[in-house]
Amino acid sequence: MGIGILAGVVVGAFAVLIAVFKMMWRVAEPNEALIISGSNHKNEGLGAGMGFRIVTGRGTLVLPGVQAVRKLSLDLNETQLSVECVTHQGIPLKVRGVVIFKVGDDFVSIANAARRFLDQQKLMSERVHIVFAGHLRAIVGGLTVEDMIRDREKLTGQARSACGTEMEKLGLIVDSLQIHEIEDPTGYIKNLAAPHAAAVQRDARIAQAEANRRATEAEQQAAARMSEATRDSEILQAGYQAERDQASAKARQAGPLAEAASRQEVVVQETRVAELEGHRKEQQLQAEVRKPADAMAYETRTLAAAERDARISAAEADAKETELASAAEATATRLTGEAEAAVQHARGLAVAEATRAKGLAEAEAIKARAAALAENQEAVVAQQLAEKWPEIVSAGASAFGNVDQMVLLNGADGMADVFAKALTMGGTGLGLARQLLSTMNPAAQERLGVAVPPAPRASEESVEITVGDEK
């Protein structure tokens, strides 16, 4: 039992010692300094008998009731500067800035700050503002506005140098001093900047104009390149369109060319049929009639040949015209004027060829008649009289048209005599026709297309007229 009590006493005593140690042990945070007063202590860099001890960044024992412990913050502080100043030129300005400061880390600075601000740490900013305001007024009074604007670092450096000694006495150090703004209630700075602003504005306008000019040139060049590309594209499209039109024209010409070829073949076949028909007629006439019929057959054959030649020439002209028209239509897309001229020329040639063929055919017919007349004049005249015989008989019978009553003698013989006389008039007409042809001049015979041989002598021709029983 005694051992338990002893153990309890020991534990209690140990707990009390821990509690007392905890009450006596104080630790300084990194951003603070412990100021321990109540006994004489010697600190590095400080004189003896200062009356307090400084502890930073470690722990220490403090005797309760004998020593007092207070903390001094080592944190950053700032104060806003707003100082009304007058420059060397007498121009009022208002300087705005900020001062960032703190208690120095060395024991001297901590001791100086502890003596001045230990119970008034919240008044540090106010005291610093007073210090810097006074020095800023003094510094600005010796500068011009131009100096302050052009070299703010100079103003800042002079202010820090002027306040350095006083801040050191206060145990403070300046981490940063910045002049944010210089207000000019008189407009001096604005007027001072006006020429430069005008020059800058002028340069800006010049630069803008130059940029606009370059942009316009670039746009014009781009538009020219676009126009060139459009032109090349249109040229290519036109070429492709011409090729398509040429192919379409060839396709359209295929039908007319085939039709023209068919027509040409039909004309050739018709020509051959006409030739066979003429040959057949020629053979038939040759078999059925003799010399008079020979002349008529010859004339018919000649006319048929001329007609055939004319039709062949006309067919060839039509075929040529069709061919030229097709060729002109094929090249109409490229050279319309030349095609039209070629067509007109071809048509003129075709018409001239047809006219020449027709004239040749007529000339051949005239020559044929002339040849037939020269060969057998009597047959040709007899043929022509035979063709006109009904008219001749009608004209001869018209002599009896006014006879109301005719008395014929010798009965049937008298009737035969009358008709014999009427028929004899035909022979007389034949002789008269021969004499008329013989008396015509060569020019008239040529216009009529005949060649009349010399008339026979009177001894070779006789006309016998019988009236009643007398000759």
Disulfide bonds with the S-S distance in Angstrom:
none
